[in-house]
Amino acid sequence: MRPFADISSPLPVADIRYKPRAPRPCKLDPFKPYILERVAAARPQWIPASVLLRELRQRGDEGGYSMLTAFLHPMKQPITEEVTRFERSSPSRWCKFRSSLPVR
């Protein structure tokens, strides 16, 4: 058996490699402008995928939940809430309390 590089082929090696595929149409394609419009109108809030799926079903979509969530995932922004920290002004209170605990 000869190695792959020795095989004589009418095509150059670069032409044998697979090319990137064109995206296939999906059931969600006709409704993507509506989804983008709804997501933009709701910002900074987020519309759950289940609510959007219900609206799309009323408009005639036959796609599934996972297809919709896969489309929405890159658009979802992480929730950033402001955190308030409470710190004690004097750690000596804790030390005094801790020293008064019985030692086992």
Secondary structure as UniProt FT lines:
FT   HELIX           4..6
FT   HELIX           13..16
FT   TURN            27..28
FT   HELIX           29..31
FT   HELIX           32..42
FT   TURN            43..44
FT   HELIX           49..58
FT   TURN            59..60
FT   HELIX           65..72
FT   HELIX           73..75
FT   HELIX           92..99
//
